[in-house]
Amino acid sequence: MAASRRKSLPDLSAWVDSRQSQGLYFFTREEALRNLNQSESAFKQAAARLQRKKRIARIHGGFFVIIPLEYASAGILPAEWFIDDFMRYMGQPYYVGLLSAAALHGAAHQQPQQFHVITPVALREIRAGGLAMIFFFKKKFGEVALTQVKVQTGHIPVSTPEATALDLIRYARRVGGLDRVLTVLQELGEVMEPEKLVEAAEADGTITYAQRLGFLLEMAGLTDLTDGLFQLVQERNPLPARLEPSAPTRGCKRDERWNLLINIQVESDL
């Protein structure tokens, strides 16, 4: 009886097909071993065969994604299809942020080559196929305004356009510098609201980022967004800040409105 039961169980390939037919594009090693009644060695061999065929890809540890035919040439799924399941597997809260969030909000002029994830713990970047998942550690993780964005496999938490703008300032050097931030803001500004921008700046708590963001928004011609932000900066009465923290200030001009030392020239790619 036990022998006939084992023979009736599907192999890994058939089981993967069954999961995909149910709209599931991931599985874990533990799930596979439990459902297939295979040895660890047999599973590794079967998984290796499917990976060579680009039918599945291992993301990290025992977490695998299932690759439908239309993504076989890329060798990986879009990260937004599986990020929620992966972070649940990792046992970590998260939100999609920075350039990836901007793209999901419609600011996709420069489609990011990386997928940006914000977490309250430090995680190493993950590369699989042509995908690079970059994790950004943020202390004030729980105070960021989020929205649920619908993707192929459900909904994922994404920073609001306003919170995304502030994160872009915070991590400017890691996302390509202020030139790229300015370019993204020109598109992201179309879906931002002045009141929510002030709320995001207050939640962030670092007034220097509000100064830089206000200056760049006005450079982008988005002056309708900055009145509340300017009032917040005025109330906090901050010391002069550098536009680019790592650049020298000798001989640079000062922007009186935002109390910024303009120590680099910022140019948009648009």
C-alpha positions in Angstrom: 0.0 0.0 0.0 2.7 2.5 1.0 4.7 1.6 -2.2 1.7 2.2 -4.4 1.0 5.5 -2.6 4.6 6.7 -3.3 4.2 5.9 -7.0 1.0 7.9 -7.2 2.7 11.0 -5.9 3.7 13.6 -8.6 7.3 14.3 -9.4 8.7 17.8 -8.8 8.1 18.9 -12.4 4.4 17.9 -12.3 4.0 19.4 -8.8 5.5 22.7 -10.0 3.0 22.7 -12.9 0.2 22.1 -10.5 1.2 25.1 -8.3 1.5 27.4 -11.3 -2.0 26.4 -12.5 -3.3 27.5 -9.0 -1.6 30.9 -9.5 1.3 30.1 -7.1 4.7 31.1 -8.4 6.9 30.0 -5.5 7.6 27.0 -3.2 9.9 26.1 -0.4 12.1 23.1 -0.1 10.2 22.0 3.0 6.8 22.2 1.1 8.3 20.1 -1.8 9.7 17.5 0.5 6.5 17.2 2.4 4.2 17.0 -0.7 6.4 14.7 -2.8 7.7 12.4 -0.1 11.2 12.6 -1.6 14.6 12.3 0.0 16.7 15.4 0.2 19.1 14.0 -2.4 16.3 13.2 -4.9 14.8 16.7 -4.5 18.2 18.4 -5.1 18.7 16.4 -8.3 15.2 17.2 -9.5 15.5 20.8 -8.6 18.8 21.1 -10.4 17.3 19.7 -13.6 14.4 22.2 -13.5 16.9 25.0 -12.8 18.9 24.1 -15.8 15.7 24.2 -17.9 14.9 27.6 -16.4 11.7 26.3 -15.1 12.5 27.3 -11.5 15.1 29.5 -9.8 16.4 29.4 -6.3 16.3 32.9 -4.7 17.7 32.2 -1.3 18.0 29.3 1.1 15.1 26.9 0.4 12.9 29.5 -1.4 12.3 28.9 -5.1 10.2 30.7 -7.8 8.4 29.1 -10.6 9.1 30.6 -14.0 6.3 30.5 -16.7 7.3 30.2 -20.3 7.1 33.9 -21.1 9.8 34.6 -18.5 12.1 31.6 -19.4 14.5 33.8 -21.5 15.0 36.1 -18.5 15.4 33.2 -16.2 13.5 34.9 -13.3 10.2 36.4 -12.4 9.6 40.1 -11.8 10.4 40.5 -8.1 7.0 42.0 -7.3 5.4 38.7 -8.2 7.1 36.9 -5.3 8.5 39.5 -2.9 5.6 39.1 -0.4 6.0 35.4 -0.2 9.7 35.6 0.0 9.7 38.1 2.9 7.2 36.0 4.7 9.6 33.1 4.2 12.4 35.3 5.6 10.2 36.3 8.6 10.8 40.0 8.0 8.5 43.0 7.5 9.2 45.1 4.4 8.0 47.5 1.9 8.9 48.2 -1.7 10.7 51.5 -1.9 12.9 54.0 -3.8 13.2 53.5 -7.6 11.0 50.3 -7.5 8.3 52.2 -5.6 8.6 55.1 -8.0 8.2 52.8 -11.0 5.1 51.2 -9.4 3.7 54.8 -9.0 4.2 55.5 -12.7 7.6 57.2 -12.6 9.3 54.6 -14.8 11.3 56.9 -17.2 14.4 55.1 -15.9 13.3 51.6 -15.2 15.4 50.3 -12.3 17.7 47.4 -13.0 17.5 46.5 -9.3 14.5 45.8 -7.0 14.6 48.0 -3.9 13.2 46.7 -0.6 13.3 48.6 2.7 13.5 46.5 5.9 14.1 47.2 9.6 17.0 44.8 9.7 20.2 44.7 7.6 20.0 42.0 4.8 22.5 41.2 2.1 21.6 41.8 -1.5 20.3 38.8 -3.5 21.1 38.0 -7.1 19.2 35.4 -9.1 19.1 35.2 -12.9 19.1 38.8 -14.1 17.5 40.1 -10.9 19.3 42.0 -8.2 17.3 42.6 -5.0 18.8 45.3 -2.9 17.8 45.7 0.8 17.9 49.1 2.6 18.0 49.2 6.3 15.8 51.9 7.9 15.5 52.5 11.7 12.2 54.4 11.4 10.7 51.7 9.3 7.4 51.6 11.2 6.6 55.3 10.7 6.6 55.3 6.9 3.3 55.8 5.1 2.5 52.8 2.9 -0.1 51.9 0.3 -1.1 48.5 -1.1 -0.3 48.1 -4.8 -2.0 45.4 -6.8 0.4 43.1 -8.8 0.1 39.8 -10.7 0.0 37.7 -7.6 -1.9 39.9 -5.1 -1.0 43.1 -3.2 2.3 44.3 -1.9 3.2 47.2 0.5 4.8 50.1 -1.2 5.8 53.5 0.2 3.5 56.3 -0.8 4.8 58.7 -3.5 5.5 61.3 -0.8 7.4 58.8 1.5 9.2 57.5 -1.6 10.4 61.0 -2.4 12.0 61.4 1.0 13.5 57.9 0.9 15.1 58.9 -2.5 16.7 61.9 -0.8 17.9 59.7 2.2 19.5 57.1 0.0 20.4 59.3 -3.0 24.0 58.1 -3.3 22.9 54.4 -3.4 20.3 55.0 -6.1 22.4 56.9 -8.6 22.9 60.4 -7.1 20.8 63.5 -7.0 20.7 63.8 -10.8 18.7 60.6 -10.9 16.6 61.6 -7.9 15.7 64.9 -9.7 14.7 62.9 -12.8 12.5 60.6 -10.9 10.9 63.5 -8.9 9.8 65.2 -12.1 7.5 62.2 -12.8 6.7 61.2 -9.3 5.6 64.7 -8.5 2.5 64.2 -10.7 1.0 61.8 -8.1 2.2 63.6 -4.9 0.0 65.7 -2.7 1.3 68.7 -0.6 -0.4 67.8 2.6 0.9 64.2 2.5 4.3 65.5 1.7 4.4 67.4 4.9 3.1 64.4 6.9 5.8 62.2 5.3 8.5 64.8 6.2 7.3 65.0 9.8 7.2 61.2 10.1 10.7 61.0 8.7 12.0 63.5 11.3 15.2 64.6 9.5 14.7 68.2 8.5 17.7 68.1 6.2 16.0 65.7 3.9 13.0 68.1 3.7 15.3 71.0 2.8 16.9 69.0 0.0 13.6 67.6 -1.3 12.0 71.1 -1.3 14.9 72.5 -3.3 14.8 69.7 -5.9 11.0 69.8 -6.3 11.3 73.5 -7.1 14.1 72.7 -9.5 11.7 70.3 -11.2 9.1 73.0 -11.5 6.8 71.4 -8.9 6.4 74.6 -6.8 2.7 73.8 -6.0 4.0 71.0 -3.8 6.4 72.9 -1.6 4.5 75.6 0.4 3.7 73.3 3.3 7.2 71.7 3.2 8.8 75.2 3.3 6.6 76.2 6.3 7.8 73.1 8.1 11.4 73.9 7.4 10.9 77.5 8.6 9.3 76.3 11.8 12.3 74.0 12.5 14.8 76.7 11.7 17.6 74.3 10.8 21.3 75.1 10.3 22.6 75.4 6.8 22.9 72.0 5.2 24.8 70.7 2.2 22.9 69.8 -0.9 25.3 66.9 -1.4 26.6 65.7 2.0 29.9 64.3 0.6 30.9 67.3 -1.5 33.0 70.3 -0.2 31.4 73.7 0.3 34.2 76.1 -0.3 33.1 78.8 -2.7 29.6 77.5 -3.1 26.4 79.6 -3.1 23.7 79.4 -0.4 20.0 79.0 -1.3 18.3 81.3 1.2 14.9 79.8 0.8 15.9 76.3 1.8 19.0 77.2 3.8 21.1 74.9 1.6 24.7 75.1 0.5 24.6 74.4 -3.2 27.8 72.5 -3.5 27.0 70.5 -6.7 25.2 71.1 -9.9 22.2 68.9 -10.3 20.9 68.1 -13.8 17.8 66.1 -14.8 18.1 63.4 -17.5 14.7 64.4 -18.9 
